């Protein structure tokens, strides 16, 4: 019998009013392993109401009370990190070591949020006018919602809810229906850490749940990570309903390789960035742009690295890359490789048709390298989100930068070079939000903020770090006078000014 995955509302697991279900697969075996309950609008309303009730007391709690819970949650996350990684691997497919790395990066955001007393310090100005002082502070928004993708079922939600909760908000998480179990494990850990009931809630579901969150009048802010079309939809619908929104969209991350780069080093890191987590990362390098003579030097190294990747089930310690999350995603990736070949590209390393012994029904695509790609090919214009590296050619650094800047996405990018001047020109000239120099996956640490430009971000704020604090709070400025009985009031019909 398959398990049934429920919601978490008001401090307890619940089936709510859900009658619809969706299958949850094991990508390595191709077998269904659970039924997921899909929330109705009434389930979302129950979660929001629980969060609204909890906000009244949680928003007034002391920093000491909040940090006590946050530190306890951090310790539980560290203690149960292996359990979380296994849940991720079984539903997403990524190898255990990669899943463990995802959990660790999420824990780093919790550690950042543990510093909330320092992060929410206001400003104070004495004697801005005679006997008048002024100060500022920030207050929480209310009920915040997170709508998160399948590719990082632990890390991406932890970009959001530790910061939101530390700031005094309450939270409703709608995780991906493809790998939902991690969210419930984290809900249990929050409860064990002493978080009051209703501060953190989980509603499983599909578009019904998403729309209910976007439309609910008691949801103050929405954080989203996913594809660009859905990010646009979330941003437009939620802002139309008066909500604060940060919506991170898709990516087409490029890495340029200059002739002076260490080709072996560049090839190793390109392969890791393109094929890690089967390419199902919003920061994966999916396009390499060779500059000048770098192409012929680089390709033999890239081909060697791609062919050396060990593909297998995520639970196998010898596997370096696991399966694709669903059968439909696998078939879509194969279709885009087919299109590249039909449109004239050279499939240098072909991962189509890969069969893993003992896991013949798994959703596998092997590392794939497509050479001589042009910007009008489907394998370039689409976000493949699979283990496919497309290789394009440019004559100059300026031409490579222009190619990247012409792309509608602006999430992450990188340059491989030993020239400081070329690297500086690239960093300053490329229109992308996160840039790496000899670092192909430049994901900022928790104390910086994560976010792209152009069609990779809708809304003003990036996630976690300083932008996360600003997003989940709003500022208040206070001007104070304590008049003395023996001094004039200073009242005037003129506009107030300092004296």
C-alpha positions in Angstrom: 0.0 0.0 0.0 1.2 3.5 -0.8 1.5 6.1 1.9 -0.8 9.2 2.1 1.0 12.6 2.5 -1.1 15.1 4.3 -1.1 18.8 5.2 0.2 20.4 8.4 -2.2 23.0 9.8 -2.3 24.6 13.3 0.5 22.3 14.6 -0.7 18.9 13.5 -0.9 16.7 10.4 -4.4 16.7 8.8 -6.2 15.5 5.7 -8.5 18.6 5.8 -11.2 18.7 3.2 -9.0 17.1 0.5 -10.5 14.5 -1.7 -8.2 14.8 -4.8 -4.8 13.1 -4.8 -1.7 13.1 -7.0 0.9 10.4 -7.2 4.4 10.8 -5.8 7.1 8.8 -7.7 10.4 7.3 -6.9 12.4 8.6 -10.0 15.0 5.9 -9.7 12.6 3.0 -9.9 9.7 4.6 -11.8 7.3 3.4 -9.2 4.7 5.3 -7.3 5.5 5.5 -3.6 2.8 7.7 -2.2 -0.5 9.5 -2.7 -0.5 13.3 -2.0 -3.6 15.0 -0.8 -4.3 18.1 -2.9 -5.7 21.0 -0.9 -9.0 22.6 -1.6 -9.5 26.4 -1.0 -11.0 25.6 2.4 -7.8 23.9 3.4 -5.8 27.0 2.5 -8.3 29.1 4.4 -7.8 26.9 7.5 -4.0 27.3 7.3 -4.2 31.0 6.8 -6.6 31.4 9.7 -4.4 29.3 11.9 -1.5 31.5 10.9 -3.5 34.7 11.4 -4.4 33.7 14.9 -0.8 32.7 15.8 0.5 36.0 14.4 -1.2 38.0 17.2 1.1 36.5 19.8 4.1 35.5 17.8 4.6 39.0 16.3 4.7 40.4 19.9 7.2 37.7 21.1 10.6 38.8 22.3 13.8 38.4 20.3 14.9 36.0 23.1 11.9 33.8 22.6 12.2 33.7 18.8 16.0 33.0 18.8 15.5 30.2 21.4 13.2 28.4 19.0 15.4 29.2 16.0 18.5 27.8 17.7 16.6 24.7 18.7 15.3 24.2 15.2 18.8 24.5 13.8 20.0 21.8 16.2 17.2 19.5 15.1 18.0 20.1 11.5 21.6 19.2 12.0 20.6 16.1 14.0 18.1 14.9 11.3 20.0 16.1 8.2 20.5 12.6 7.0 16.8 11.8 7.3 16.0 14.9 5.3 18.5 14.0 2.6 17.0 10.5 2.2 13.5 12.0 1.8 14.8 14.4 -0.9 16.7 11.6 -2.7 13.7 9.2 -2.7 11.3 11.8 -4.2 13.5 14.1 -6.2 16.2 11.6 -7.3 19.4 13.6 -6.6 22.2 11.7 -5.0 22.5 11.6 -1.2 25.6 13.8 -1.1 23.9 16.5 -3.2 20.8 16.3 -1.0 22.9 16.6 2.1 24.6 19.7 0.6 21.1 21.2 -0.1 20.1 20.7 3.5 23.4 22.3 4.8 22.8 25.4 2.7 19.3 25.7 4.1 20.7 25.4 7.6 23.0 28.3 6.9 19.9 30.5 6.4 18.6 29.4 9.7 21.9 30.4 11.3 21.6 33.8 9.6 18.1 34.2 11.0 19.3 33.3 14.5 21.0 36.8 14.4 17.7 38.5 14.1 18.2 40.8 17.2 21.1 42.4 15.4 19.5 42.3 11.9 16.4 44.2 13.0 18.2 47.0 14.9 16.7 50.3 14.1 18.3 53.8 14.0 18.1 56.6 16.5 18.8 60.3 16.0 18.9 62.5 19.1 17.8 66.2 19.1 16.7 66.4 15.4 15.0 69.5 16.5 14.8 71.2 19.9 13.7 68.6 22.4 12.7 66.3 19.5 14.2 62.8 18.9 13.6 60.5 16.0 14.0 56.7 15.5 13.1 53.9 13.2 12.3 50.2 13.6 10.8 47.4 11.4 7.7 45.4 12.1 6.5 42.1 10.6 3.9 42.0 7.9 1.5 39.2 9.0 0.8 35.9 7.2 3.4 35.1 4.6 3.2 32.4 1.9 5.9 30.5 0.1 5.3 28.6 -3.1 8.4 26.5 -3.9 9.7 24.2 -6.7 10.7 20.6 -6.8 14.4 21.0 -7.4 15.3 22.1 -3.9 12.5 20.9 -1.6 14.5 21.8 1.6 16.8 24.6 0.7 14.4 26.9 -1.2 11.7 26.9 1.5 14.5 27.6 4.0 15.5 30.6 1.9 12.1 32.0 3.0 10.5 30.7 6.2 13.4 31.0 8.8 13.8 34.7 7.9 10.0 35.4 7.8 9.4 33.6 11.1 12.4 35.3 12.8 11.0 38.7 11.8 7.8 37.9 13.6 5.6 36.7 10.7 3.7 33.5 10.4 4.1 31.2 7.4 2.1 29.0 5.0 4.2 26.8 2.7 2.9 25.3 -0.5 5.7 22.9 -1.6 6.0 21.2 -5.0 3.6 18.2 -5.3 6.5 16.2 -6.8 8.5 15.9 -3.6 6.4 17.0 -0.7 7.6 14.9 2.3 10.5 17.1 3.3 8.1 19.9 4.1 6.3 17.8 6.7 9.6 16.7 8.3 10.5 20.3 8.7 7.1 21.1 10.2 7.6 18.3 12.8 11.0 19.7 13.7 9.5 23.2 14.1 7.0 21.8 16.5 9.7 19.9 18.4 11.7 23.1 18.6 8.9 24.8 20.5 7.4 26.9 17.7 3.8 27.8 18.7 1.1 26.0 16.7 0.0 27.9 13.6 3.2 29.8 13.1 4.3 27.4 10.4 1.8 25.5 8.2 2.0 23.4 5.1 -0.7 23.0 2.5 0.0 20.4 -0.2 -1.5 21.0 -3.6 -1.6 22.2 -7.1 -3.0 25.4 -8.8 -6.1 25.3 -6.6 -3.9 25.9 -3.5 -1.7 28.4 -5.3 -4.6 30.6 -6.4 -6.2 30.4 -3.0 -3.1 31.8 -1.5 -2.7 34.5 -4.1 -6.3 35.6 -3.6 -6.6 35.2 0.2 -7.2 38.6 1.8 -5.2 37.7 5.0 -2.0 36.7 3.1 0.3 39.8 3.3 3.2 38.6 1.2 4.1 35.8 -1.3 7.5 34.4 -2.1 7.8 32.2 -5.2 10.6 30.3 -7.0 9.8 28.4 -10.3 9.5 28.9 -14.0 9.3 32.4 -15.6 5.7 32.0 -16.9 4.4 31.0 -13.4 6.5 33.7 -11.7 4.9 36.3 -13.9 1.5 34.9 -13.1 2.1 34.8 -9.4 3.5 38.4 -9.4 0.6 39.8 -11.5 -2.2 38.0 -9.6 -0.8 38.6 -6.1 0.1 42.2 -6.6 -3.3 42.8 -8.1 -4.6 41.6 -4.7 -2.4 44.1 -2.9 0.3 41.7 -1.7 4.0 42.2 -1.5 5.6 39.7 -3.9 9.1 38.3 -4.7 8.9 35.9 -7.6 12.0 34.2 -8.9 11.7 32.8 -12.4 13.7 30.6 -14.8 17.3 30.7 -16.0 19.6 30.1 -18.9 22.9 30.3 -17.2 26.0 30.8 -19.4 29.7 30.3 -18.6 32.2 31.8 -21.0 35.6 30.2 -21.4 38.6 32.3 -22.5 41.6 30.9 -24.3 43.9 31.6 -21.3 41.8 29.6 -18.9 43.0 26.3 -17.4 41.0 24.0 -19.7 41.1 21.0 -17.5 39.9 23.0 -14.5 37.2 24.7 -16.6 35.9 21.4 -18.0 35.7 19.7 -14.6 33.7 22.6 -13.2 31.5 22.9 -16.3 30.6 19.2 -16.0 29.9 19.5 -12.3 27.7 22.6 -12.9 25.9 21.2 -15.9 25.3 17.6 -14.7 25.0 17.9 -10.9 21.5 17.2 -9.7 20.8 16.0 -13.3 20.9 19.7 -14.3 17.7 20.4 -12.3 19.1 23.5 -10.7 18.1 27.1 -11.4 21.9 27.9 -11.1 23.0 25.0 -13.4 25.3 26.0 -16.3 23.3 25.0 -19.4 25.3 27.0 -22.0 29.0 27.3 -22.4 30.3 30.1 -24.6 33.9 29.5 -25.9 35.8 32.6 -26.9 38.2 32.5 -29.9 40.5 29.5 -29.9 39.2 28.1 -26.6 36.7 25.9 -28.3 39.0 23.3 -29.7 41.1 23.2 -26.5 38.0 22.8 -24.3 35.8 20.3 -26.1 38.0 17.3 -25.7 38.2 17.9 -21.9 34.4 18.5 -21.6 33.7 15.3 -23.6 36.0 13.3 -21.3 34.3 14.7 -18.1 30.8 14.1 -19.4 31.5 10.5 -20.3 33.1 9.8 -16.9 30.0 10.8 -14.8 28.5 7.7 -13.0 24.7 7.8 -13.3 22.6 5.7 -11.1 20.0 5.7 -8.2 20.5 8.4 -5.7 20.8 6.0 -2.8 23.8 4.3 -4.4 27.0 5.9 -2.9 28.8 5.3 -6.2 26.3 7.4 -8.1 27.4 11.0 -9.1 24.1 11.9 -10.8 20.6 10.5 -10.3 17.5 10.4 -12.4 15.1 13.1 -13.7 12.2 13.9 -11.3 9.4 12.6 -13.5 8.8 10.7 -16.7 7.3 13.7 -18.3 10.3 15.9 -17.5 12.6 13.2 -18.9 10.7 13.0 -22.2 10.7 16.8 -22.5 14.5 16.9 -22.1 15.0 14.1 -24.7 12.7 16.1 -27.1 14.9 19.2 -26.8 18.1 17.1 -27.5 16.3 15.7 -30.5 15.4 19.2 -31.7 19.0 20.4 -31.4 20.2 17.6 -33.5 17.5 18.1 -36.1 18.4 21.8 -36.3 22.0 21.2 -37.1 23.9 21.0 -33.7 26.4 18.2 -33.0 25.4 15.9 -30.2 28.9 15.2 -29.0 27.9 13.1 -25.9 24.4 11.6 -26.1 22.5 10.7 -22.9 19.3 9.6 -24.6 18.3 6.1 -24.1 20.4 5.5 -21.0 19.3 2.4 -19.1 20.6 1.8 -15.6 20.9 -1.8 -14.7 18.4 -2.9 -12.1 16.5 0.4 -12.5 15.2 -0.1 -16.1 12.0 1.8 -15.4 13.8 4.8 -13.8 13.6 8.3 -15.3 17.2 8.5 -16.5 18.9 10.8 -19.0 22.7 10.7 -19.2 25.0 13.7 -19.4 24.7 15.3 -22.8 26.9 17.7 -24.6 25.6 19.5 -27.7 28.2 21.4 -29.7 27.9 24.2 -32.3 24.6 25.4 -30.9 23.2 28.7 -32.2 20.9 31.1 -30.4 17.9 30.3 -32.6 17.9 26.6 -31.8 15.2 25.2 -29.4 17.8 23.6 -27.2 19.1 27.2 -26.5 15.9 29.2 -26.4 14.2 26.8 -24.0 15.2 26.2 -20.3 16.0 22.5 -20.6 16.4 21.9 -16.9 18.2 18.6 -17.5 21.8 17.3 -17.8 22.5 19.0 -21.1 25.4 21.4 -21.8 25.0 23.4 -25.0 28.2 24.9 -26.4 28.2 28.1 -28.4 31.1 30.0 -30.1 32.0 33.7 -29.8 35.0 35.5 -31.4 35.6 37.9 -28.6 34.9 38.6 -24.9 32.7 41.5 -25.9 30.8 39.2 -28.3 30.2 36.6 -25.5 28.9 39.3 -23.2 26.6 40.6 -25.9 25.3 37.1 -26.4 24.5 36.6 -22.7 22.9 40.1 -22.4 20.7 39.4 -25.4 19.2 36.4 -23.5 15.9 37.2 -21.7 17.1 35.5 -18.5 19.6 37.0 -16.1 19.9 34.6 -13.2 23.6 33.4 -13.0 26.7 33.4 -15.1 30.4 32.7 -14.9 33.7 33.3 -16.6 36.8 31.1 -16.7 40.0 33.0 -17.2 43.3 33.8 -15.7 43.1 37.4 -16.8 42.0 39.9 -14.1 41.2 42.5 -16.7 39.0 40.3 -18.7 37.2 39.0 -15.5 36.6 42.6 -14.4 35.2 43.6 -17.8 32.9 40.6 -17.7 31.7 41.2 -14.1 30.9 44.8 -14.8 29.4 44.3 -18.3 27.2 41.3 -18.0 23.5 42.0 -17.2 23.0 39.1 -14.7 22.2 39.1 -11.0 24.8 36.5 -9.8 28.3 36.3 -11.3 31.1 33.8 -10.7 34.8 34.2 -11.6 36.1 30.7 -12.0 33.1 29.7 -9.9 30.4 28.2 -12.1 27.6 28.1 -9.6 27.9 31.4 -7.8 25.1 30.9 -5.2 25.5 33.6 -2.5 25.9 32.6 1.1 23.0 33.1 3.5 24.2 36.6 4.6 24.0 37.9 1.0 20.8 37.7 -1.1 19.9 35.4 -4.0 18.3 36.7 -7.1 18.6 37.4 -10.8 17.8 40.1 -13.3 15.4 40.5 -16.3 13.0 37.5 -16.7 14.6 35.7 -13.7 13.0 38.0 -11.1 9.7 39.8 -10.7 9.4 42.1 -7.8 12.0 44.3 -6.0 13.5 42.0 -3.5 15.8 39.0 -3.7 15.5 36.2 -1.2 17.2 35.6 2.2 20.1 37.7 3.4 19.5 41.5 3.8 16.8 41.6 1.1 14.9 38.9 3.0 14.8 41.0 6.1 13.6 44.0 4.2 11.0 41.9 2.3 9.4 40.3 5.4 9.2 43.6 7.4 8.2 47.2 6.9 9.7 50.3 8.4 8.2 52.7 10.8 9.6 56.1 11.6 8.8 57.7 15.0 9.3 61.4 16.0 9.1 62.1 19.7 8.8 65.3 21.8 8.3 65.4 25.6 7.4 69.1 26.2 8.4 70.9 29.3 5.7 72.8 31.2 7.9 75.9 31.3 8.6 76.1 27.6 6.5 77.4 24.7 4.7 74.7 22.7 6.2 75.8 19.4 3.0 75.0 17.5 2.6 76.6 14.1 0.4 76.3 11.1 3.5 76.3 8.9 4.9 73.0 7.6 7.1 71.6 10.4 10.9 72.2 10.2 13.8 71.7 12.4 14.9 74.5 14.8 
